[in-house]
Amino acid sequence: MKEKTSKISWLNLEGTPVHIDWWAFQVGTSFFLPCCKCRPLLYEIAKKARKAGVRIASKTVLENNVRGLRIWRID
C-alpha cells in the first residue's frame, strides 16, 4: 500500500518532483502550481486525485504574473 500511495502523492511539475498529500488536502481549500504547459499537468493531477478518491476542480489562472493551475478540493 505504501508504494501505491507514494506514486499517487508525487507529481512531475515540468521536470521537478512535487509532493501532494491528498489525504491532508481539506474540502474547500486550494493550492497553486506554476506551469508553462498546464494541460499535461492537469491530466496527471486529475488522474492521481481520482486514484486517491479526491474530487477536484481546476482552473488555469494568472497569479502575480505567473501562469499556473489553481486546484480546489470539492469533495
MDAnalysis code that builds the backbone (N, CA, C; Angstrom):
import MDAnalysis as mda
import numpy as np

u = mda.Universe.empty(225, n_residues=75, atom_resindex=np.repeat(np.arange(75), 3), trajectory=True)
u.add_TopologyAttr("name", ["N", "CA", "C"] * 75)
u.add_TopologyAttr("resid", np.arange(1, 76))
u.add_TopologyAttr("resname", ["MET", "LYS", "GLU", "LYS", "THR", "SER", "LYS", "ILE", "SER", "TRP", "LEU", "ASN", "LEU", "GLU", "GLY", "THR", "PRO", "VAL", "HIS", "ILE", "ASP", "TRP", "TRP", "ALA", "PHE", "GLN", "VAL", "GLY", "THR", "SER", "PHE", "PHE", "LEU", "PRO", "CYS", "CYS", "LYS", "CYS", "ARG", "PRO", "LEU", "LEU", "TYR", "GLU", "ILE", "ALA", "LYS", "LYS", "ALA", "ARG", "LYS", "ALA", "GLY", "VAL", "ARG", "ILE", "ALA", "SER", "LYS", "THR", "VAL", "LEU", "GLU", "ASN", "ASN", "VAL", "ARG", "GLY", "LEU", "ARG", "ILE", "TRP", "ARG", "ILE", "ASP"])
u.atoms.positions = np.array([
    [0.821, -1.194, 0.000],
    [0.000, 0.000, 0.000],
    [0.864, 1.258, 0.000],
    [1.995, 1.201, 0.713],
    [2.858, 2.368, 0.802],
    [3.379, 2.779, -0.573],
    [3.762, 1.799, -1.412],
    [4.262, 2.116, -2.749],
    [3.167, 2.769, -3.588],
    [1.947, 2.283, -3.473],
    [0.834, 2.837, -4.240],
    [0.559, 4.279, -3.815],
    [0.529, 4.554, -2.521],
    [0.265, 5.913, -2.069],
    [1.419, 6.830, -2.432],
    [2.619, 6.299, -2.464],
    [3.770, 7.102, -2.853],
    [3.649, 7.557, -4.302],
    [3.235, 6.671, -5.180],
    [3.080, 7.018, -6.594],
    [1.965, 8.045, -6.788],
    [0.910, 7.959, -6.009],
    [-0.206, 8.903, -6.118],
    [0.210, 10.277, -5.608],
    [1.081, 10.319, -4.627],
    [1.432, 11.570, -3.960],
    [2.435, 12.437, -4.708],
    [3.148, 11.893, -5.679],
    [4.173, 12.663, -6.383],
    [3.727, 13.032, -7.786],
    [3.931, 14.314, -8.135],
    [3.629, 14.828, -9.467],
    [4.924, 15.259, -10.137],
    [4.919, 15.266, -11.461],
    [6.055, 15.760, -12.227],
    [5.687, 17.160, -12.726],
    [6.201, 18.178, -12.058],
    [5.917, 19.566, -12.422],
    [7.005, 20.044, -13.375],
    [6.842, 19.691, -14.654],
    [7.771, 20.080, -15.714],
    [9.216, 19.773, -15.345],
    [9.437, 18.545, -14.853],
    [10.771, 18.087, -14.513],
    [11.122, 18.178, -13.038],
    [10.271, 18.827, -12.252],
    [10.514, 18.968, -10.819],
    [9.502, 18.123, -10.054],
    [9.952, 17.206, -9.201],
    [9.001, 16.410, -8.422],
    [8.327, 17.263, -7.336],
    [7.008, 17.123, -7.239],
    [6.219, 17.860, -6.249],
    [5.362, 16.861, -5.478],
    [5.381, 16.960, -4.162],
    [4.601, 16.056, -3.311],
    [3.263, 16.696, -2.956],
    [2.183, 15.969, -3.178],
    [0.834, 16.399, -2.804],
    [0.293, 15.371, -1.810],
    [-0.042, 15.804, -0.621],
    [-0.635, 14.917, 0.384],
    [-2.151, 14.997, 0.228],
    [-2.689, 14.114, -0.607],
    [-4.120, 14.145, -0.924],
    [-4.995, 13.971, 0.309],
    [-4.524, 13.228, 1.294],
    [-5.337, 12.930, 2.469],
    [-5.372, 14.094, 3.456],
    [-4.411, 14.999, 3.377],
    [-4.404, 16.198, 4.226],
    [-5.067, 17.382, 3.515],
    [-5.354, 17.235, 2.236],
    [-5.966, 18.283, 1.416],
    [-7.448, 18.358, 1.761],
    [-7.857, 19.401, 2.481],
    [-9.215, 19.501, 3.017],
    [-10.197, 20.098, 2.014],
    [-11.448, 19.701, 2.123],
    [-12.519, 20.213, 1.272],
    [-12.610, 21.725, 1.445],
    [-12.686, 22.440, 0.319],
    [-12.808, 23.900, 0.336],
    [-11.483, 24.630, 0.261],
    [-10.367, 23.906, 0.351],
    [-9.064, 24.552, 0.243],
    [-8.519, 24.386, -1.176],
    [-7.470, 25.141, -1.485],
    [-6.891, 25.066, -2.823],
    [-5.379, 25.225, -2.743],
    [-4.724, 24.896, -3.853],
    [-3.297, 25.146, -3.989],
    [-3.014, 25.589, -5.417],
    [-1.879, 26.260, -5.597],
    [-1.461, 26.796, -6.891],
    [-0.169, 26.125, -7.313],
    [-0.109, 25.703, -8.568],
    [1.110, 25.142, -9.136],
    [1.472, 25.940, -10.384],
    [2.615, 26.614, -10.398],
    [3.025, 27.343, -11.600],
    [3.405, 26.354, -12.698],
    [3.047, 26.676, -13.934],
    [3.391, 25.796, -15.045],
    [3.306, 26.558, -16.359],
    [4.107, 26.129, -17.314],
    [4.050, 26.679, -18.671],
    [3.096, 25.849, -19.528],
    [3.202, 24.539, -19.381],
    [2.350, 23.600, -20.114],
    [1.382, 22.988, -19.110],
    [0.245, 23.629, -18.938],
    [-0.677, 23.244, -17.866],
    [-1.508, 22.006, -18.183],
    [-1.806, 21.769, -19.438],
    [-2.687, 20.649, -19.792],
    [-2.133, 19.286, -19.355],
    [-0.866, 18.959, -19.647],
    [-0.353, 17.653, -19.182],
    [-0.336, 17.543, -17.655],
    [-0.016, 18.633, -16.975],
    [-0.006, 18.623, -15.518],
    [-1.420, 18.417, -14.978],
    [-2.394, 19.074, -15.565],
    [-3.783, 18.919, -15.136],
    [-4.247, 17.479, -15.320],
    [-3.867, 16.858, -16.428],
    [-4.228, 15.463, -16.675],
    [-3.649, 14.572, -15.571],
    [-2.375, 14.803, -15.217],
    [-1.726, 14.000, -14.184],
    [-2.384, 14.224, -12.815],
    [-2.687, 15.482, -12.491],
    [-3.335, 15.797, -11.210],
    [-4.700, 15.128, -11.125],
    [-5.494, 15.248, -12.175],
    [-6.837, 14.664, -12.174],
    [-6.777, 13.147, -12.018],
    [-5.840, 12.514, -12.704],
    [-5.692, 11.062, -12.630],
    [-5.309, 10.613, -11.212],
    [-4.364, 11.304, -10.598],
    [-3.911, 10.919, -9.257],
    [-4.938, 11.261, -8.186],
    [-5.656, 12.354, -8.350],
    [-6.724, 12.703, -7.403],
    [-7.820, 11.647, -7.453],
    [-8.168, 11.209, -8.651],
    [-9.191, 10.168, -8.813],
    [-8.747, 8.878, -8.112],
    [-7.491, 8.501, -8.274],
    [-6.974, 7.295, -7.616],
    [-6.979, 7.421, -6.096],
    [-6.790, 8.662, -5.608],
    [-6.791, 8.906, -4.156],
    [-8.205, 9.067, -3.615],
    [-9.209, 9.077, -4.497],
    [-10.592, 9.225, -4.064],
    [-10.958, 10.656, -3.712],
    [-10.276, 11.622, -4.332],
    [-10.489, 13.041, -4.055],
    [-11.096, 13.697, -5.290],
    [-12.181, 14.445, -5.099],
    [-12.790, 15.197, -6.207],
    [-12.213, 16.601, -6.203],
    [-11.809, 17.070, -7.388],
    [-11.200, 18.389, -7.501],
    [-11.867, 19.204, -8.595],
    [-11.660, 20.509, -8.519],
    [-11.998, 21.436, -9.592],
    [-10.711, 22.181, -9.904],
    [-10.545, 22.598, -11.142],
    [-9.297, 23.267, -11.512],
    [-9.553, 24.387, -12.492],
    [-8.605, 25.312, -12.548],
    [-8.692, 26.415, -13.483],
    [-7.280, 26.907, -13.777],
    [-6.994, 27.190, -15.045],
    [-5.738, 27.821, -15.411],
    [-5.874, 29.303, -15.093],
    [-4.934, 29.829, -14.300],
    [-5.034, 31.208, -13.815],
    [-3.682, 31.917, -13.962],
    [-3.742, 33.235, -13.809],
    [-2.557, 34.061, -13.755],
    [-2.538, 34.704, -12.378],
    [-1.567, 34.328, -11.544],
    [-1.461, 34.868, -10.185],
    [-0.110, 35.539, -10.027],
    [-0.136, 36.814, -9.689],
    [1.106, 37.601, -9.542],
    [1.981, 37.481, -10.787],
    [1.338, 37.564, -11.957],
    [2.006, 37.460, -13.260],
    [2.667, 36.111, -13.504],
    [2.194, 35.076, -12.837],
    [2.696, 33.717, -13.034],
    [1.529, 32.840, -13.477],
    [1.679, 32.196, -14.627],
    [0.645, 31.301, -15.146],
    [0.746, 29.961, -14.434],
    [-0.406, 29.389, -14.108],
    [-0.397, 28.096, -13.450],
    [-1.789, 27.535, -13.259],
    [-1.878, 26.501, -12.450],
    [-3.141, 25.834, -12.162],
    [-3.530, 26.097, -10.715],
    [-4.783, 26.429, -10.503],
    [-5.373, 26.513, -9.161],
    [-6.247, 25.278, -9.028],
    [-6.010, 24.487, -7.995],
    [-6.732, 23.242, -7.755],
    [-7.490, 23.358, -6.442],
    [-8.796, 23.095, -6.472],
    [-9.646, 23.109, -5.267],
    [-10.120, 21.698, -4.979],
    [-10.198, 21.350, -3.715],
    [-10.840, 20.081, -3.328],
    [-12.306, 20.377, -3.107],
    [-13.165, 19.639, -3.799],
    [-14.603, 19.901, -3.703],
    [-15.363, 18.792, -2.986],
    [-14.733, 17.657, -2.735],
    [-15.417, 16.562, -2.027],
    [-14.416, 15.624, -1.427],
])
